[in-house]
Amino acid sequence: MIKILDPPAQPAVSVNDLKTYLRISHDQADEILMQALTAAQENLELKLNLKLITQRIWATCAGRPVMQGSSKMKQTYRGAVEKMIAIPIAPVQKIYAAWAIKKGQERELDLTTLQQEQEGERCQIRANLQPLEVLKIEAKVGFGLNPADVPGSLRMAILMLAQSYYRGGVGLNLDALKELLLPFMKRGV
């Protein structure tokens, strides 16, 4: 589960960028263009589990035990279990705080005990948790504060989707869109 605490200050692509892309010089369509851009960005972020512009979130996620020669049952009865937890949103810039949650009870975790592993823009965390505990983090996610920080292929994908939405689904090259998004598709997370 993800909750946005501080939404992004601006969209990844501006209405002016879309107007330039579509070769529109008047202002009469600005509202509908903004709606198309918003829908395109939301759709892209949801499908790829990304946040494009920097924002602060809470994310709650379960993990899987890291097996080290003993069975899952034995590790469960020993107390703390080392778990690998995939953060469900990317890219993670910074983790501010972490909590272990079990049956509605939260306990704050020492961030120095968490091992963060990056694979591309995806992040996983190794943590020692009690059985049935899940991890909740407060983090800063996104590529950066400005649209220029967002990879160009994602910005182009937003423009292509917004154009298609604006024109009623006409003119979307699905193969080109897939090629733009392929590097960002969820990989084993």
C-alpha positions as CSV (number, residue, x, y, z in Angstrom):
1,M,0.0,0.0,0.0
2,I,1.3,3.4,-0.9
3,K,0.2,6.8,0.5
4,I,1.5,10.0,-0.9
5,L,2.4,12.5,1.8
6,D,3.8,15.3,-0.3
7,P,2.6,15.3,-3.9
8,P,4.9,16.4,-6.7
9,A,5.1,20.1,-7.3
10,Q,4.6,19.8,-11.1
11,P,3.8,17.2,-13.7
12,A,6.6,15.4,-15.7
13,V,5.4,17.0,-18.9
14,S,3.9,20.5,-19.3
15,V,0.9,21.5,-21.3
16,N,3.2,23.7,-23.4
17,D,5.4,20.6,-24.2
18,L,2.3,18.7,-25.3
19,K,1.1,21.7,-27.4
20,T,4.5,21.8,-29.1
21,Y,4.4,18.1,-29.7
22,L,0.9,18.3,-31.2
23,R,1.7,21.6,-33.0
24,I,-1.1,23.4,-31.3
25,S,-0.7,27.2,-31.1
26,H,-4.0,28.3,-29.4
27,D,-5.0,28.1,-25.8
28,Q,-8.6,26.9,-26.2
29,A,-7.7,23.2,-25.6
30,D,-5.4,23.7,-22.5
31,E,-7.8,22.2,-20.0
32,I,-8.5,19.0,-22.0
33,L,-4.7,18.8,-22.8
34,M,-4.0,19.0,-19.1
35,Q,-6.5,16.2,-18.4
36,A,-4.9,14.0,-21.1
37,L,-1.4,14.7,-19.6
38,T,-2.6,13.9,-16.1
39,A,-4.2,10.7,-17.2
40,A,-1.2,9.6,-19.2
41,Q,1.2,10.3,-16.3
42,E,-1.0,8.5,-13.8
43,N,-1.4,5.5,-16.1
44,L,2.3,5.3,-16.7
45,E,3.2,5.6,-13.1
46,L,0.6,3.0,-12.1
47,K,1.6,0.4,-14.7
48,L,5.3,0.8,-14.1
49,N,5.2,1.3,-10.3
50,L,7.2,4.5,-10.7
51,K,6.9,8.0,-9.4
52,L,8.4,10.4,-11.9
53,I,8.7,13.7,-10.0
54,T,10.1,13.7,-6.5
55,Q,7.5,13.2,-3.7
56,R,7.4,11.8,-0.2
57,I,5.4,8.6,0.5
58,W,4.6,5.9,3.0
59,A,4.9,2.4,1.6
60,T,3.8,-0.8,3.4
61,C,5.2,-4.0,2.0
62,A,5.7,-7.7,3.1
63,G,8.8,-9.6,2.3
64,R,10.0,-13.1,1.8
65,P,12.3,-14.9,4.2
66,V,15.9,-15.2,3.1
67,M,16.6,-18.9,3.3
68,Q,20.1,-19.8,4.7
69,G,20.2,-23.6,4.8
70,S,17.3,-24.2,7.2
71,S,13.7,-24.6,6.4
72,K,11.1,-21.8,6.5
73,M,9.4,-23.5,9.5
74,K,12.6,-23.6,11.6
75,Q,13.3,-19.9,10.9
76,T,9.8,-18.9,11.8
77,Y,10.1,-20.4,15.3
78,R,13.6,-18.9,16.0
79,G,12.2,-15.4,16.4
80,A,13.5,-12.8,14.0
81,V,13.7,-13.8,10.3
82,E,15.9,-12.0,7.8
83,K,13.5,-10.9,5.0
84,M,14.1,-9.4,1.6
85,I,11.5,-6.7,1.0
86,A,10.9,-5.3,-2.4
87,I,9.9,-1.6,-2.2
88,P,6.8,-1.4,-4.5
89,I,7.6,2.0,-6.0
90,A,10.7,3.3,-7.6
91,P,13.1,5.1,-7.8
92,V,13.8,5.4,-4.1
93,Q,16.0,8.4,-3.4
94,K,16.1,8.3,0.4
95,I,14.5,6.4,3.2
96,Y,13.6,8.7,6.2
97,A,12.2,6.2,8.6
98,A,11.1,2.5,8.9
99,W,8.7,0.6,11.1
100,A,7.9,-3.0,11.6
101,I,4.1,-3.6,11.9
102,K,2.3,-6.6,13.3
103,K,-1.4,-6.7,14.3
104,G,-1.6,-3.0,14.2
105,Q,1.3,-2.4,16.5
106,E,4.3,-0.4,15.1
107,R,7.9,-0.4,16.3
108,E,10.4,1.9,14.8
109,L,13.5,0.3,13.2
110,D,17.0,1.6,13.3
111,L,17.8,2.6,9.7
112,T,21.4,1.4,10.1
113,T,20.2,-2.2,10.5
114,L,18.5,-2.1,7.1
115,Q,20.5,-3.2,4.1
116,Q,19.4,-1.4,0.9
117,E,20.1,-3.1,-2.4
118,Q,19.6,-1.3,-5.7
119,E,18.9,-3.0,-9.1
120,G,18.4,-0.3,-11.6
121,E,15.8,2.1,-10.3
122,R,14.3,-0.7,-8.1
123,C,15.1,-1.1,-4.4
124,Q,15.0,-4.0,-2.0
125,I,15.7,-4.0,1.7
126,R,17.1,-6.8,3.9
127,A,15.7,-6.5,7.4
128,N,15.4,-8.8,10.5
129,L,11.7,-8.9,11.3
130,Q,9.5,-11.1,13.5
131,P,7.2,-13.6,11.8
132,L,4.1,-11.9,10.3
133,E,5.7,-8.4,10.5
134,V,5.6,-6.2,7.5
135,L,7.7,-3.2,6.7
136,K,6.5,0.4,6.5
137,I,8.8,3.1,5.2
138,E,8.7,6.8,4.8
139,A,10.7,7.6,1.7
140,K,11.5,10.2,-1.0
141,V,10.9,8.7,-4.4
142,G,11.1,10.0,-8.0
143,F,13.7,10.9,-10.6
144,G,14.0,14.5,-9.5
145,L,12.2,17.8,-8.8
146,N,12.1,19.0,-12.4
147,P,10.6,17.5,-15.6
148,A,14.2,17.5,-17.1
149,D,15.2,15.0,-14.4
150,V,12.7,12.4,-15.8
151,P,14.2,10.1,-18.4
152,G,13.4,11.3,-21.9
153,S,11.8,8.0,-22.9
154,L,9.3,8.3,-20.1
155,R,8.5,11.9,-21.1
156,M,8.0,10.8,-24.7
157,A,5.7,7.9,-23.6
158,I,3.6,10.4,-21.7
159,L,3.4,12.7,-24.8
160,M,2.4,9.7,-27.0
161,L,-0.3,8.6,-24.5
162,A,-1.6,12.1,-24.0
163,Q,-1.8,12.6,-27.8
164,S,-3.8,9.3,-28.1
165,Y,-6.2,10.3,-25.3
166,Y,-6.6,13.8,-26.8
167,R,-7.4,12.3,-30.2
168,G,-9.8,9.6,-28.9
169,G,-7.4,6.7,-29.1
170,V,-6.2,7.4,-32.6
171,G,-2.6,7.3,-33.6
172,L,-0.9,5.4,-30.8
173,N,2.0,3.3,-32.0
174,L,2.0,0.5,-29.4
175,D,5.3,-1.0,-30.6
176,A,7.1,2.3,-30.2
177,L,5.5,2.9,-26.8
178,K,6.6,-0.6,-25.6
179,E,10.2,0.1,-26.7
180,L,10.2,3.4,-24.7
181,L,8.9,1.6,-21.6
182,L,10.8,-1.7,-21.8
183,P,13.8,-0.5,-19.7
184,F,11.4,0.6,-16.9
185,M,9.1,-2.4,-16.7
186,K,9.1,-4.1,-13.3
187,R,11.9,-6.6,-13.1
188,G,11.4,-9.4,-10.6
189,V,10.0,-7.0,-7.9
